């Protein structure tokens, strides 16, 4: 895949839709592939000398579903994992709901903490799966406080698809707060906003994860000949 391909929010939605409708790839397969790719990056960010938990911050949409799936893959790799929910899990639907049911059945540590509890954590890695590319408005409180707590903790941060709070199309924060990642794993291709030099403050090092979308589909959506 040409790494210079960059996708807008609308193009990402179109790829997701056509992957399911035209290519018959279940959403669960795409989420599973995303989780495996992210777990591979997360594993590489952790030194063999590191001892402690991985903190996975999960929002209420598909990005949160990615986080839940990543948490179980990291658990299966024998890492200590703690899931912090930033939204009501009853709102999960489709593949995100499936992964919510799986992590519950696995008995993974799950909580909806107060902000003070987040700030007291001392994880070896934070996985940011709060908001994805679909965010179009400034996040409401308590997101700003969560972002501040993450920065105060000072642990390495892996952002899933895009740092929470960053606009997919412009590369600027949508509001006053945005997660600052050490690394970002984005899926299928880079996002349009990543071309903005200002976005690097939040993205860190960027990797593109293969989630199984046909190359032809990504090229078509981006307006390039396959």
C-alpha positions in Angstrom: 0.0 0.0 0.0 1.3 3.4 -1.0 2.0 5.1 2.4 1.2 8.5 0.9 -2.5 7.7 0.5 -4.4 9.7 3.0 -8.1 9.3 3.6 -10.8 11.7 4.7 -13.5 10.8 7.3 -16.0 10.2 4.5 -13.6 8.0 2.6 -13.0 5.9 5.7 -16.7 5.4 6.1 -17.1 4.4 2.5 -14.3 1.8 2.8 -15.9 0.4 5.9 -19.3 0.2 4.1 -18.0 -1.4 0.9 -15.7 -3.8 2.7 -18.9 -5.3 4.2 -21.4 -4.8 1.4 -19.2 -5.5 -1.7 -16.5 -7.7 -0.4 -18.6 -9.5 2.3 -16.0 -9.0 5.0 -17.8 -9.1 8.4 -17.2 -6.1 10.6 -16.0 -8.4 13.3 -13.2 -9.6 11.0 -12.1 -6.0 10.4 -12.1 -5.2 14.1 -10.2 -8.4 14.9 -7.5 -7.6 12.4 -7.2 -4.1 13.7 -6.8 -5.4 17.2 -4.1 -7.8 16.2 -2.2 -5.1 14.3 -2.5 -2.8 17.3 -1.5 -5.5 19.8 1.7 -6.1 17.8 2.6 -2.4 18.0 1.8 -2.3 21.7 4.0 -5.3 22.4 6.9 -3.6 20.6 6.5 -0.5 22.8 7.0 -2.5 26.0 10.5 -3.4 27.2 11.1 -6.9 28.7 12.2 -5.0 31.8 8.8 -3.3 32.2 6.6 -4.5 35.0 3.0 -3.3 35.5 -0.3 -2.9 33.8 -1.4 -1.8 30.4 -4.3 0.8 30.8 -6.8 0.6 27.9 -9.1 3.6 27.7 -12.3 2.6 25.8 -14.9 5.0 24.5 -18.4 4.1 23.4 -18.1 3.6 19.6 -16.2 1.3 17.3 -12.9 2.8 18.5 -13.8 1.7 22.0 -14.6 -1.7 20.5 -11.1 -1.8 19.0 -9.8 -1.1 22.5 -11.7 -4.0 24.0 -10.4 -6.4 21.4 -6.9 -5.1 21.9 -7.2 -5.6 25.6 -8.0 -9.3 25.2 -5.2 -9.9 22.8 -2.7 -8.3 25.1 -4.1 -10.4 28.0 -3.6 -13.5 25.9 0.0 -12.4 25.4 0.4 -12.5 29.2 0.3 -8.8 29.9 -1.6 -7.4 32.9 -4.4 -5.3 31.4 -7.0 -3.0 32.9 -9.9 -1.6 30.9 -11.2 1.9 31.8 -14.5 2.7 30.2 -15.2 6.4 29.4 -18.7 5.7 28.2 -21.8 3.6 29.0 -21.1 0.1 27.7 -24.8 -0.5 27.2 -24.5 1.7 24.1 -22.1 -0.7 22.4 -23.6 -2.1 19.2 -22.6 -4.7 16.5 -18.9 -5.8 16.7 -18.1 -3.4 19.6 -21.0 -5.1 21.5 -19.5 -8.5 20.6 -16.1 -7.6 22.0 -17.8 -6.2 25.2 -19.4 -9.5 25.7 -16.1 -11.3 25.1 -14.1 -9.3 27.6 -16.8 -9.7 30.2 -16.9 -13.5 29.7 -13.0 -13.5 30.0 -13.3 -11.7 33.3 -10.9 -9.0 32.4 -10.6 -6.1 34.9 -13.1 -3.4 33.9 -14.1 -0.2 35.6 -15.7 3.2 35.0 -13.3 5.2 37.2 -13.4 8.6 38.6 -10.8 11.0 37.2 -8.8 10.8 40.3 -8.5 7.0 39.8 -7.1 7.5 36.3 -4.5 10.0 37.6 -3.4 7.5 40.3 -2.6 4.8 37.7 1.1 4.0 37.0 0.8 1.9 33.8 3.6 0.8 31.6 1.5 1.7 28.5 -1.7 3.6 27.8 -3.9 2.5 24.9 -6.1 5.4 23.7 -9.3 4.0 22.2 -11.7 6.7 23.2 -12.6 8.5 20.0 -11.9 7.6 16.4 -12.1 9.2 13.0 -15.8 9.7 13.3 -15.5 12.5 15.8 -16.7 15.8 14.3 -17.4 18.0 17.3 -15.3 19.0 20.4 -15.5 16.2 22.9 -17.6 17.0 26.0 -16.4 16.9 29.5 -14.8 15.0 31.2 -12.7 14.3 28.2 -10.4 17.3 28.8 -9.7 16.1 32.3 -9.0 12.6 31.0 -6.6 13.9 28.4 -4.9 16.0 31.2 -4.7 12.9 33.4 -3.1 10.8 30.7 -0.5 13.5 30.1 0.2 13.8 33.8 0.8 10.0 34.1 3.6 10.3 31.6 3.5 6.7 30.3 3.9 5.9 26.6 0.6 6.3 24.7 -0.5 4.2 21.7 -3.4 5.9 19.9 -5.8 3.7 18.0 -6.5 4.9 14.4 -6.2 8.6 15.5 -5.4 10.4 18.8 -8.7 11.1 20.6 -9.8 14.6 20.0 -7.9 15.1 16.8 -9.9 16.0 13.6 -9.4 13.3 11.0 -9.6 15.8 8.1 -7.7 18.8 9.4 -5.2 17.4 11.8 -6.1 20.0 14.4 -7.7 19.3 17.7 -11.5 19.6 17.6 -11.6 21.3 21.0 -9.3 22.5 23.7 -8.0 19.0 24.5 -6.4 16.2 22.6 -4.5 13.0 23.5 -0.8 13.3 22.8 0.4 9.9 21.6 3.8 8.4 21.5 2.7 6.3 18.6 -0.4 6.1 16.4 -1.5 3.0 14.6 -3.9 4.0 11.9 -5.8 1.5 9.7 -6.0 1.0 6.0 -4.1 4.2 5.2 -3.0 7.5 6.8 -5.7 10.0 7.4 -6.0 13.4 5.6 -5.2 15.4 8.7 -1.9 13.7 9.1 -0.5 15.8 6.3 -0.8 18.8 8.6 2.6 19.3 10.3 0.8 20.5 13.5 -0.7 17.0 13.8 2.7 15.5 14.7 2.5 17.0 18.1 -0.3 14.6 18.8 0.4 11.6 16.5 3.9 10.7 17.4 5.3 7.9 15.2 2.7 6.7 12.8 2.2 3.1 11.6 -0.4 1.8 9.1 -2.1 -1.4 10.2 -3.5 -3.9 7.7 -7.1 -4.8 8.7 -7.9 -6.9 5.6 -9.5 -4.2 3.4 -8.8 -5.1 -0.3 -6.0 -2.8 -1.7 -8.2 -2.0 -4.7 -10.9 -0.7 -2.4 -8.6 1.7 -0.5 -7.1 2.9 -3.8 -10.6 3.5 -5.3 -11.8 5.4 -2.2 -8.7 7.6 -2.3 -9.2 8.3 -6.0 -6.1 6.5 -7.2 -6.1 3.9 -10.0 -5.7 0.3 -8.6 
